Amino acid sequence: MSIKTFIFKNKEYIKFLIYFIILILFTPPLLNLSIRSGEHGVLMGYIARTIYHINPAGVQVLITFFTGFYIGSLLLMFVDRKKRMQAILLSISIIILVIYISRGIIFSNIHWSRNIEWSVFGIFVGFVLGGGLGILRGESEFKWAARNISVVLAGLIIFVFFSYHLSPYIENNINNIISDVIVVSVFIYFFKEFAMYTFKGPKLFMFGPANSGKSLFMAGCYLKASAPVNPSDDLLELINELHTTGIDWPKHTTDVKDYHFTYEYGRLFIKNILFKMIDYPGPYLEKINEYMDKEEDKYDKNEKIFAKLAKDAKKSDKLIFIIDGEKYPDFDRMGIIDYIKILKKMPKRRMMDSCVVITKCDLFVDEYKDKEKNEDPENDYNNFKKFISNKFIHDIRIQQLLRVVGDVSIYPVFYYTKQVDENKRKPIRDYAGNVFTFGFGELIDDMLK
């Protein structure tokens, strides 16, 4: 296994280890900055004196309350499996804080036992504001707990930083400022990452001629994604058609469709990824090319749909080019020349990624098994991928496309099918009517690298 492959397969564990080390190293400097701000910060001192005049025990009340708030929010993050690793990491700060308190380094004048009711109240507030009452309704995700704790702590850190460095009595040198900026920036970054719950995946745009399997490609991604939720109405209709008794394949797309859904990605740092793609009738492919560089003020009503597709394509982060395996070896019917024309009109300054997807590759499974002595593609995706690539790469048009898009992989995908007659195949289904797919999981993982 190469180092690159090892890092990709274990990237979340490596990420956890890096976070763990950084928190161990950076929490003490952050606490030291808090101590310095409390001792010399003019703004901090002014607020503390104001609170003291209102209530002599006010500072102690606030500190014990916010500590409870932190713990209450953290408890919900432990319950939420998508934020459990973040909760473990944030607990490191609590452990270090307890060590500092036990040694009298920070909050040495706080009477914790006398203010236990405020700590309990803080835990209650953190629990309620974090959505803890949802436990009574069987909820297991608490988005606001992570957001609340991140916003509050980020705000306190920024306040502590400016309270200290804006004090006229402090002789700041450039080294101290840079050091504190690094510490604060690291924690602000962490809190931003920990607060996020739904992550937008890359903006995808799919190119494909008529009958190339664009709709089924999106359906395959949905079926293979981990715990997909919130599908769009268009996608729900597509999935319903695919599983309707008596219908072999969904009908061809006759209008623009908005396909999107959210799904889980990751093992330790579980994310909700938004997967979104536009589908359109195959004949529109040539029109997209024509509108890539046309001025918007020249559109009439009939042209708006093509202009919208061209605009979406130009704003995408990743372009997916569908090659219809069923048309092999008639490469001139695969829309490749249209792909190249579109690519040439893409904004030069925009960073885009691309991949080539070959659909209906079940047509080549028997040939692959003969070549590999009955080896099933399921047993070695990469070997089947190499086989398909070698089969298509010889065509000059495919070579031209790959030269334009750069060094990209060719991904074979298909639905398991059976021959009905000479010109027709239909999907293989289980007793419940579910179809079987190949290659979509590997494609999704690579698209999120």
The 8 nearest C-alpha neighbors of each residue, nearest first, counted from 0:
[[1, 4, 5, 2, 3, 6, 8, 7],
 [2, 0, 4, 3, 5, 6, 7, 8],
 [1, 3, 5, 4, 6, 0, 7, 8],
 [2, 4, 6, 1, 5, 7, 0, 8],
 [5, 3, 7, 1, 6, 2, 8, 0],
 [4, 6, 2, 8, 3, 7, 9, 1],
 [7, 5, 10, 9, 3, 4, 8, 2],
 [8, 6, 10, 4, 9, 5, 3, 448],
 [9, 7, 5, 6, 10, 4, 11, 3],
 [10, 8, 6, 12, 7, 11, 5, 13],
 [9, 11, 13, 7, 6, 12, 8, 14],
 [12, 10, 14, 13, 9, 15, 267, 268],
 [13, 11, 15, 14, 9, 10, 16, 267],
 [12, 14, 10, 16, 11, 15, 17, 9],
 [13, 15, 11, 17, 12, 16, 10, 18],
 [16, 14, 12, 18, 13, 17, 19, 11],
 [15, 17, 19, 13, 14, 18, 20, 12],
 [16, 18, 14, 20, 19, 15, 21, 13],
 [19, 17, 15, 21, 16, 20, 22, 14],
 [20, 18, 16, 22, 17, 21, 15, 23],
 [19, 21, 23, 17, 22, 18, 16, 24],
 [22, 20, 24, 18, 23, 19, 25, 17],
 [23, 21, 25, 19, 24, 20, 26, 18],
 [24, 22, 20, 21, 25, 26, 19, 91],
 [23, 25, 21, 22, 26, 20, 27, 28],
 [26, 24, 22, 28, 27, 21, 23, 182],
 [25, 27, 29, 22, 28, 23, 24, 92],
 [26, 28, 30, 29, 25, 31, 24, 95],
 [29, 27, 31, 30, 25, 26, 32, 182],
 [30, 28, 32, 26, 31, 27, 33, 25],
 [29, 31, 33, 27, 32, 28, 26, 34],
 [32, 30, 28, 34, 33, 29, 27, 35],
 [31, 33, 29, 35, 30, 34, 36, 28],
 [34, 32, 30, 36, 31, 35, 159, 37],
 [35, 33, 31, 37, 32, 36, 38, 30],
 [36, 34, 32, 38, 37, 33, 39, 31],
 [35, 37, 40, 163, 33, 39, 34, 38],
 [36, 38, 34, 35, 40, 39, 43, 33],
 [37, 39, 35, 36, 40, 34, 44, 43],
 [40, 38, 36, 37, 35, 41, 163, 169],
 [39, 41, 163, 36, 162, 43, 166, 42],
 [42, 40, 44, 166, 43, 45, 39, 162],
 [43, 41, 45, 162, 44, 40, 46, 166],
 [42, 44, 40, 46, 41, 45, 162, 37],
 [43, 45, 47, 41, 42, 46, 40, 48],
 [44, 46, 42, 48, 47, 43, 41, 49],
 [45, 47, 49, 43, 48, 44, 50, 42],
 [48, 46, 44, 50, 49, 45, 51, 43],
 [49, 47, 51, 45, 50, 46, 44, 52],
 [48, 50, 46, 52, 51, 47, 45, 53],
 [49, 51, 53, 47, 48, 52, 57, 54],
 [52, 50, 55, 48, 54, 53, 49, 57],
 [53, 51, 49, 50, 54, 55, 48, 57],
 [52, 54, 50, 51, 49, 55, 57, 48],
 [53, 55, 57, 51, 56, 52, 50, 58],
 [56, 54, 51, 57, 52, 53, 50, 58],
 [55, 57, 54, 59, 58, 60, 51, 50],
 [58, 56, 54, 60, 59, 55, 50, 51],
 [59, 57, 61, 60, 56, 62, 50, 47],
 [58, 60, 62, 57, 56, 61, 109, 63],
 [59, 61, 57, 58, 63, 62, 64, 56],
 [62, 60, 64, 58, 59, 63, 65, 57],
 [63, 61, 59, 65, 64, 60, 66, 58],
 [62, 64, 118, 66, 60, 61, 65, 117],
 [65, 63, 121, 118, 117, 61, 67, 66],
 [66, 64, 68, 67, 62, 63, 121, 69],
 [67, 65, 63, 69, 68, 64, 62, 70],
 [66, 68, 121, 122, 118, 70, 64, 65],
 [67, 69, 121, 125, 122, 65, 71, 66],
 [70, 68, 66, 72, 67, 71, 73, 65],
 [69, 71, 73, 67, 72, 68, 122, 74],
 [72, 70, 122, 125, 126, 68, 74, 73],
 [71, 73, 125, 144, 69, 75, 74, 70],
 [72, 74, 70, 76, 75, 71, 86, 69],
 [73, 75, 77, 71, 76, 72, 70, 78],
 [76, 74, 78, 77, 72, 73, 79, 144],
 [75, 77, 73, 79, 82, 78, 74, 86],
 [76, 78, 83, 74, 75, 79, 86, 73],
 [77, 79, 75, 76, 80, 74, 139, 83],
 [80, 78, 76, 140, 81, 77, 82, 139],
 [79, 81, 83, 82, 78, 77, 76, 140],
 [82, 80, 269, 79, 83, 268, 270, 140],
 [81, 83, 85, 76, 80, 79, 84, 86],
 [84, 82, 77, 80, 86, 85, 76, 81],
 [83, 85, 87, 86, 82, 267, 88, 268],
 [84, 86, 88, 82, 87, 83, 89, 193],
 [87, 85, 83, 89, 84, 88, 76, 77],
 [88, 86, 84, 90, 85, 89, 83, 91],
 [87, 89, 85, 90, 86, 91, 84, 19],
 [90, 88, 86, 91, 87, 92, 85, 93],
 [91, 89, 93, 87, 92, 88, 86, 94],
 [90, 92, 94, 89, 93, 88, 95, 87],
 [91, 93, 95, 90, 94, 89, 96, 26],
 [94, 92, 96, 90, 91, 95, 97, 89],
 [95, 93, 91, 97, 96, 92, 90, 98],
 [94, 96, 98, 92, 97, 93, 91, 99],
 [95, 97, 93, 99, 98, 94, 92, 100],
 [98, 96, 100, 94, 99, 95, 101, 93],
 [97, 99, 95, 101, 96, 100, 102, 94],
 [100, 98, 96, 104, 102, 97, 101, 105],
 [99, 101, 97, 103, 105, 102, 98, 104],
 [102, 100, 98, 103, 99, 97, 104, 107],
 [103, 101, 99, 100, 104, 98, 105, 107],
 [102, 104, 107, 100, 101, 105, 99, 106],
 [105, 103, 99, 102, 100, 107, 106, 101],
 [104, 106, 100, 107, 103, 99, 34, 30],
 [107, 105, 109, 108, 100, 103, 104, 99],
 [106, 108, 103, 105, 109, 100, 104, 102],
 [109, 107, 106, 110, 103, 59, 105, 111],
 [108, 110, 106, 107, 59, 111, 62, 63],
 [111, 109, 113, 112, 108, 114, 59, 107],
 [110, 112, 114, 113, 109, 115, 63, 59],
 [111, 113, 115, 114, 110, 116, 109, 118],
 [114, 112, 111, 110, 115, 116, 109, 117],
 [115, 113, 111, 116, 117, 112, 110, 60],
 [114, 116, 118, 112, 117, 113, 111, 119],
 [115, 117, 119, 114, 118, 120, 113, 121],
 [118, 116, 120, 64, 119, 115, 114, 63],
 [117, 119, 67, 64, 121, 63, 115, 120],
 [120, 118, 122, 116, 117, 121, 67, 123],
 [119, 121, 117, 123, 118, 122, 116, 124],
 [122, 120, 67, 68, 64, 118, 124, 123],
 [121, 123, 71, 67, 68, 119, 125, 120],
 [122, 124, 120, 126, 121, 125, 127, 119],
 [125, 123, 121, 127, 126, 122, 128, 120],
 [126, 124, 68, 71, 72, 122, 128, 123],
 [125, 127, 71, 131, 123, 129, 124, 72],
 [126, 128, 131, 124, 130, 129, 125, 132],
 [129, 127, 125, 130, 126, 124, 143, 144],
 [128, 144, 130, 143, 126, 127, 131, 125],
 [129, 131, 127, 128, 132, 133, 141, 143],
 [132, 130, 126, 127, 133, 129, 134, 75],
 [131, 133, 134, 130, 135, 127, 136, 126],
 [132, 134, 136, 131, 138, 135, 130, 137],
 [135, 133, 137, 138, 132, 136, 131, 139],
 [134, 136, 133, 137, 132, 138, 131, 139],
 [137, 135, 133, 134, 138, 132, 139, 131],
 [136, 138, 134, 135, 133, 139, 132, 140],
 [139, 137, 134, 133, 136, 140, 135, 141],
 [138, 140, 79, 137, 141, 134, 78, 133],
 [141, 139, 79, 138, 142, 81, 80, 78],
 [140, 142, 143, 144, 130, 79, 129, 139],
 [141, 143, 144, 145, 140, 196, 146, 129],
 [142, 144, 129, 146, 145, 141, 147, 130],
 [129, 143, 145, 72, 147, 146, 142, 141],
 [146, 144, 194, 148, 143, 147, 142, 149],
 [147, 145, 194, 143, 149, 144, 148, 150],
 [148, 146, 144, 150, 149, 145, 143, 151],
 [147, 149, 151, 145, 146, 150, 152, 144],
 [148, 150, 190, 146, 152, 147, 151, 153],
 [151, 149, 153, 147, 148, 152, 154, 146],
 [152, 150, 154, 148, 153, 149, 147, 155],
 [153, 151, 155, 149, 154, 150, 148, 156],
 [152, 154, 156, 150, 155, 151, 187, 149],
 [155, 153, 151, 157, 152, 156, 150, 158],
 [156, 154, 158, 152, 153, 157, 159, 151],
 [155, 157, 159, 153, 158, 154, 152, 160],
 [158, 156, 160, 154, 159, 155, 153, 161],
 [157, 159, 155, 156, 161, 160, 162, 154],
 [160, 158, 162, 156, 157, 161, 36, 33],
 [161, 159, 157, 158, 163, 162, 156, 164],
 [162, 160, 164, 163, 158, 165, 159, 157],
 [163, 161, 40, 159, 42, 160, 165, 43],
 [162, 164, 40, 36, 161, 160, 166, 165],
 [165, 163, 161, 166, 162, 160, 171, 169],
 [166, 164, 161, 163, 162, 167, 40, 169],
 [165, 167, 41, 168, 164, 163, 40, 169],
 [168, 166, 169, 165, 170, 41, 164, 40],
 [169, 167, 166, 170, 39, 41, 40, 165],
 [170, 168, 167, 166, 171, 164, 39, 163],
 [171, 169, 172, 168, 167, 164, 166, 175],
 [172, 170, 169, 173, 175, 176, 164, 174],
 [171, 173, 174, 175, 176, 170, 177, 169],
 [172, 174, 176, 175, 177, 171, 178, 170],
 [175, 173, 177, 176, 172, 178, 171, 179],
 [176, 174, 178, 177, 173, 172, 179, 171],
 [175, 177, 173, 179, 178, 174, 180, 172],
 [178, 176, 180, 174, 175, 179, 173, 181],
 [177, 179, 175, 181, 176, 180, 174, 182],
 [180, 178, 182, 176, 181, 177, 183, 175],
 [179, 181, 177, 183, 182, 178, 184, 176],
 [182, 180, 184, 178, 179, 183, 185, 177],
 [183, 181, 179, 185, 180, 184, 25, 178],
 [182, 184, 180, 186, 185, 181, 179, 187],
 [185, 183, 187, 181, 186, 182, 180, 188],
 [186, 184, 188, 182, 183, 187, 181, 189],
 [187, 185, 189, 188, 183, 184, 190, 182],
 [186, 188, 184, 190, 189, 185, 153, 183],
 [189, 187, 191, 185, 186, 190, 184, 192],
 [190, 188, 186, 192, 191, 187, 193, 185],
 [191, 189, 149, 193, 187, 192, 188, 194],
 [190, 192, 188, 194, 189, 193, 187, 195],
 [193, 191, 189, 190, 195, 194, 188, 196],
 [192, 194, 190, 191, 195, 189, 85, 145],
 [195, 193, 146, 145, 191, 192, 149, 190],
 [196, 194, 192, 193, 197, 191, 198, 146],
 [195, 197, 194, 270, 271, 198, 142, 193],
 [198, 196, 271, 195, 272, 270, 199, 273],
 [199, 197, 272, 271, 200, 273, 196, 270],
 [198, 200, 273, 272, 201, 197, 274, 271],
 [199, 201, 273, 272, 274, 198, 202, 447],
 [200, 202, 316, 203, 317, 199, 315, 447],
 [203, 201, 315, 316, 317, 200, 275, 204],
 [204, 202, 317, 315, 276, 318, 201, 316],
 [203, 205, 318, 312, 276, 319, 315, 277],
 [204, 206, 319, 318, 320, 203, 207, 277],
 [207, 205, 320, 321, 319, 204, 284, 208],
 [206, 208, 321, 211, 281, 320, 213, 205],
 [209, 207, 281, 334, 211, 284, 282, 210],
 [281, 208, 210, 211, 282, 280, 207, 212],
 [211, 209, 212, 208, 281, 251, 213, 323],
 [210, 212, 323, 209, 208, 213, 207, 322],
 [211, 213, 215, 210, 214, 216, 358, 323],
 [214, 212, 216, 215, 211, 207, 217, 278],
 [215, 213, 216, 217, 212, 218, 278, 252],
 [214, 216, 218, 212, 217, 213, 219, 249],
 [215, 217, 213, 219, 214, 218, 212, 220],
 [216, 218, 220, 214, 219, 215, 221, 213],
 [217, 219, 215, 221, 216, 220, 222, 214],
 [218, 220, 222, 216, 217, 221, 215, 223],
 [221, 219, 217, 223, 218, 222, 439, 224],
 [220, 222, 218, 224, 219, 223, 217, 227],
 [221, 223, 219, 220, 224, 218, 227, 436],
 [222, 224, 220, 221, 440, 219, 439, 225],
 [225, 223, 221, 222, 227, 220, 262, 226],
 [224, 226, 263, 227, 262, 223, 264, 222],
 [225, 227, 262, 263, 224, 228, 261, 223],
 [228, 226, 262, 261, 225, 224, 260, 221],
 [227, 229, 261, 230, 260, 262, 226, 263],
 [230, 228, 260, 261, 231, 227, 259, 262],
 [231, 229, 260, 259, 228, 234, 235, 232],
 [230, 232, 234, 233, 259, 258, 235, 260],
 [231, 233, 235, 234, 236, 230, 258, 257],
 [234, 232, 236, 231, 235, 258, 257, 256],
 [233, 235, 237, 258, 231, 236, 232, 230],
 [236, 234, 232, 238, 237, 233, 239, 230],
 [235, 237, 239, 233, 234, 238, 240, 232],
 [236, 238, 234, 240, 235, 239, 241, 233],
 [239, 237, 241, 235, 240, 236, 234, 218],
 [238, 240, 236, 242, 241, 237, 235, 243],
 [241, 239, 243, 237, 249, 242, 238, 236],
 [240, 242, 238, 239, 249, 243, 248, 237],
 [241, 243, 239, 240, 432, 244, 238, 433],
 [244, 242, 240, 246, 241, 239, 245, 432],
 [245, 243, 246, 242, 432, 247, 240, 241],
 [244, 246, 243, 247, 242, 248, 240, 241],
 [245, 247, 244, 248, 243, 249, 240, 241],
 [248, 246, 425, 245, 426, 249, 241, 244],
 [247, 249, 246, 241, 250, 425, 240, 426],
 [250, 248, 240, 241, 251, 237, 247, 246],
 [249, 251, 248, 252, 240, 253, 237, 246],
 [250, 252, 253, 249, 210, 280, 214, 209],
 [251, 253, 280, 254, 279, 250, 214, 255],
 [254, 252, 280, 251, 279, 255, 281, 250],
 [253, 255, 252, 279, 280, 256, 278, 251],
 [254, 256, 279, 278, 257, 280, 277, 253],
 [257, 255, 278, 277, 233, 279, 258, 254],
 [258, 256, 277, 233, 276, 278, 259, 255],
 [257, 259, 234, 276, 275, 231, 277, 233],
 [260, 258, 275, 274, 231, 230, 276, 257],
 [259, 261, 230, 229, 274, 273, 228, 231],
 [262, 260, 273, 228, 272, 227, 229, 274],
 [261, 263, 227, 271, 272, 226, 225, 228],
 [264, 262, 271, 225, 270, 226, 272, 269],
 [263, 265, 270, 269, 271, 262, 272, 225],
 [266, 264, 269, 268, 267, 270, 263, 11],
 [265, 267, 269, 268, 264, 11, 81, 270],
 [268, 266, 269, 265, 11, 84, 12, 81],
 [269, 267, 265, 266, 270, 84, 81, 11],
 [270, 268, 265, 81, 264, 266, 267, 263],
 [271, 269, 264, 263, 272, 197, 268, 265],
 [270, 272, 197, 263, 262, 198, 261, 196],
 [273, 271, 198, 262, 261, 200, 199, 270],
 [272, 274, 261, 199, 200, 260, 275, 198],
 [273, 275, 259, 260, 200, 261, 272, 276],
 [276, 274, 259, 258, 273, 203, 260, 202],
 [275, 277, 258, 203, 204, 259, 257, 278],
 [276, 278, 257, 256, 258, 204, 279, 205],
 [279, 277, 256, 255, 257, 214, 276, 213],
 [278, 280, 255, 254, 256, 252, 281, 277],
 [281, 279, 252, 253, 282, 283, 254, 209],
 [209, 280, 282, 208, 283, 284, 207, 279],
 [281, 283, 284, 280, 209, 208, 285, 286],
 [284, 282, 286, 281, 285, 280, 287, 279],
 [285, 283, 287, 282, 286, 281, 208, 207],
 [284, 286, 288, 287, 283, 337, 282, 289],
 [287, 285, 289, 283, 288, 284, 305, 290],
 [288, 286, 309, 284, 290, 289, 285, 305],
 [287, 289, 341, 286, 285, 291, 290, 340],
 [288, 290, 286, 287, 291, 285, 292, 293],
 [291, 289, 293, 287, 292, 288, 306, 309],
 [290, 292, 309, 288, 289, 293, 344, 287],
 [291, 293, 290, 294, 344, 289, 288, 309],
 [292, 294, 290, 291, 295, 289, 297, 306],
 [295, 293, 296, 297, 292, 298, 290, 291],
 [296, 294, 297, 298, 293, 306, 303, 290],
 [295, 297, 294, 298, 299, 293, 303, 306],
 [296, 298, 295, 294, 299, 293, 302, 303],
 [299, 297, 302, 296, 295, 303, 300, 306],
 [298, 300, 302, 301, 303, 297, 296, 295],
 [301, 299, 302, 303, 298, 304, 297, 305],
 [302, 300, 299, 303, 304, 298, 305, 306],
 [301, 303, 299, 300, 305, 298, 304, 306],
 [304, 302, 306, 305, 300, 301, 307, 298],
 [303, 305, 307, 306, 302, 308, 301, 255],
 [306, 304, 308, 307, 303, 302, 287, 309],
 [305, 307, 303, 309, 304, 308, 290, 310],
 [308, 306, 310, 304, 305, 309, 303, 311],
 [307, 309, 311, 305, 310, 306, 312, 304],
 [308, 310, 312, 306, 287, 291, 307, 311],
 [309, 311, 307, 313, 312, 308, 306, 314],
 [312, 310, 308, 314, 313, 309, 307, 315],
 [311, 313, 309, 315, 310, 314, 204, 308],
 [312, 314, 310, 311, 315, 345, 309, 346],
 [315, 313, 311, 312, 310, 316, 202, 349],
 [316, 314, 202, 312, 203, 313, 317, 204],
 [317, 315, 351, 202, 201, 203, 352, 314],
 [316, 318, 352, 203, 353, 351, 315, 202],
 [319, 317, 353, 204, 203, 205, 352, 354],
 [318, 320, 205, 354, 353, 355, 206, 204],
 [319, 321, 355, 206, 356, 205, 207, 354],
 [320, 322, 207, 356, 206, 357, 355, 319],
 [323, 321, 357, 356, 333, 324, 358, 320],
 [322, 324, 211, 358, 325, 326, 357, 333],
 [325, 323, 359, 358, 326, 327, 357, 360],
 [324, 326, 323, 327, 359, 362, 360, 358],
 [327, 325, 324, 329, 323, 328, 332, 333],
 [328, 326, 329, 324, 325, 330, 323, 391],
 [327, 329, 330, 326, 324, 391, 325, 331],
 [330, 328, 327, 326, 331, 332, 333, 325],
 [331, 329, 332, 333, 328, 327, 326, 396],
 [330, 332, 329, 333, 334, 335, 336, 396],
 [333, 331, 330, 334, 329, 326, 335, 208],
 [332, 334, 330, 335, 331, 322, 323, 208],
 [335, 333, 337, 336, 208, 332, 338, 331],
 [336, 334, 338, 337, 333, 339, 396, 400],
 [335, 337, 339, 338, 334, 340, 396, 400],
 [338, 336, 340, 334, 335, 339, 341, 285],
 [339, 337, 335, 341, 336, 340, 342, 334],
 [338, 340, 342, 336, 341, 337, 400, 343],
 [339, 341, 337, 343, 338, 342, 336, 288],
 [342, 340, 288, 338, 344, 339, 343, 337],
 [343, 341, 339, 345, 344, 340, 338, 403],
 [342, 344, 340, 341, 345, 339, 403, 346],
 [345, 343, 341, 342, 291, 346, 340, 292],
 [344, 346, 342, 343, 313, 347, 341, 291],
 [347, 345, 349, 348, 344, 313, 343, 350],
 [346, 348, 349, 345, 350, 344, 343, 351],
 [347, 349, 346, 350, 345, 351, 313, 314],
 [350, 348, 346, 347, 351, 345, 314, 316],
 [349, 351, 348, 352, 316, 347, 346, 317],
 [352, 350, 316, 317, 349, 353, 315, 318],
 [351, 353, 317, 316, 318, 350, 354, 404],
 [354, 352, 318, 317, 319, 404, 407, 351],
 [353, 355, 319, 407, 408, 320, 318, 356],
 [354, 356, 320, 409, 319, 321, 410, 408],
 [357, 355, 410, 321, 409, 411, 322, 320],
 [358, 356, 322, 411, 324, 323, 321, 410],
 [357, 359, 412, 323, 324, 360, 413, 411],
 [360, 358, 413, 324, 361, 325, 362, 412],
 [359, 361, 362, 413, 358, 363, 324, 412],
 [360, 362, 364, 363, 359, 413, 415, 414],
 [361, 363, 360, 364, 359, 325, 365, 324],
 [364, 362, 366, 361, 360, 365, 367, 387],
 [363, 365, 367, 361, 366, 362, 368, 360],
 [366, 364, 368, 367, 363, 369, 362, 361],
 [365, 367, 369, 363, 364, 368, 370, 362],
 [366, 368, 364, 370, 365, 369, 371, 363],
 [369, 367, 373, 371, 365, 374, 370, 366],
 [370, 368, 366, 372, 367, 371, 373, 365],
 [369, 371, 367, 368, 372, 366, 373, 374],
 [370, 372, 368, 374, 369, 373, 367, 375],
 [371, 373, 369, 374, 368, 370, 367, 375],
 [374, 372, 368, 371, 369, 375, 370, 367],
 [373, 375, 368, 371, 372, 376, 378, 367],
 [374, 376, 377, 378, 373, 368, 379, 364],
 [377, 375, 378, 379, 383, 380, 374, 364],
 [378, 376, 375, 379, 380, 437, 383, 374],
 [379, 377, 376, 375, 380, 374, 382, 383],
 [380, 378, 382, 376, 381, 377, 383, 375],
 [379, 381, 383, 382, 376, 377, 384, 378],
 [380, 382, 384, 383, 379, 385, 386, 376],
 [381, 383, 385, 384, 379, 380, 386, 376],
 [384, 382, 386, 380, 385, 381, 376, 387],
 [383, 385, 381, 387, 382, 386, 411, 380],
 [384, 386, 388, 382, 383, 387, 389, 381],
 [385, 387, 383, 389, 384, 388, 382, 390],
 [388, 386, 390, 384, 389, 385, 383, 391],
 [389, 387, 385, 390, 391, 386, 392, 409],
 [390, 388, 386, 392, 387, 391, 385, 393],
 [389, 391, 387, 388, 392, 386, 393, 385],
 [392, 390, 388, 393, 389, 394, 387, 397],
 [391, 393, 389, 394, 388, 390, 397, 398],
 [392, 394, 391, 395, 390, 389, 398, 397],
 [395, 393, 397, 396, 392, 391, 398, 330],
 [394, 396, 398, 397, 399, 393, 392, 400],
 [397, 395, 399, 398, 394, 400, 335, 336],
 [398, 396, 400, 399, 394, 395, 392, 401],
 [397, 399, 395, 401, 396, 400, 402, 392],
 [400, 398, 396, 402, 397, 401, 395, 403],
 [401, 399, 397, 403, 402, 398, 339, 396],
 [400, 402, 398, 404, 403, 399, 405, 397],
 [401, 403, 399, 405, 400, 404, 398, 406],
 [402, 404, 400, 401, 405, 399, 339, 342],
 [405, 403, 401, 402, 400, 353, 406, 407],
 [406, 404, 402, 403, 401, 407, 353, 400],
 [405, 407, 401, 404, 408, 402, 403, 353],
 [408, 406, 354, 405, 353, 409, 401, 404],
 [407, 409, 354, 410, 355, 406, 388, 356],
 [408, 410, 355, 356, 388, 354, 411, 407],
 [411, 409, 356, 357, 355, 408, 384, 412],
 [410, 412, 357, 356, 384, 360, 358, 438],
 [413, 411, 438, 358, 437, 360, 439, 357],
 [412, 414, 359, 360, 437, 358, 361, 436],
 [415, 413, 436, 435, 416, 437, 426, 359],
 [414, 416, 435, 427, 426, 436, 413, 361],
 [415, 417, 426, 427, 425, 414, 424, 418],
 [418, 416, 424, 425, 427, 426, 419, 415],
 [417, 419, 424, 420, 423, 425, 416, 421],
 [420, 418, 424, 423, 417, 425, 421, 422],
 [421, 419, 423, 422, 418, 424, 417, 425],
 [420, 422, 423, 419, 418, 424, 417, 425],
 [423, 421, 420, 424, 419, 418, 425, 325],
 [424, 422, 420, 419, 421, 418, 425, 417],
 [423, 425, 418, 419, 417, 416, 426, 422],
 [424, 426, 416, 247, 417, 427, 419, 418],
 [427, 425, 416, 415, 428, 417, 434, 414],
 [426, 428, 416, 415, 434, 417, 425, 435],
 [429, 427, 434, 432, 433, 426, 430, 435],
 [428, 430, 432, 431, 433, 434, 427, 435],
 [429, 431, 432, 428, 433, 434, 427, 244],
 [432, 430, 429, 433, 428, 242, 434, 244],
 [431, 433, 428, 429, 430, 242, 434, 244],
 [434, 432, 428, 429, 431, 242, 435, 430],
 [433, 435, 428, 427, 426, 432, 436, 429],
 [436, 434, 415, 414, 433, 427, 428, 437],
 [437, 435, 414, 413, 415, 219, 434, 438],
 [436, 438, 413, 412, 439, 414, 435, 415],
 [439, 437, 412, 441, 440, 411, 442, 436],
 [438, 440, 442, 441, 220, 437, 443, 412],
 [441, 439, 443, 442, 438, 223, 444, 224],
 [442, 440, 444, 439, 443, 438, 445, 380],
 [441, 443, 439, 445, 440, 444, 446, 438],
 [444, 442, 446, 440, 445, 441, 439, 447],
 [445, 443, 441, 447, 442, 446, 440, 448],
 [444, 446, 442, 448, 447, 443, 441, 440],
 [445, 447, 443, 444, 448, 442, 201, 317],
 [448, 446, 445, 444, 443, 200, 201, 442],
 [447, 445, 446, 444, 7, 443, 10, 442]]
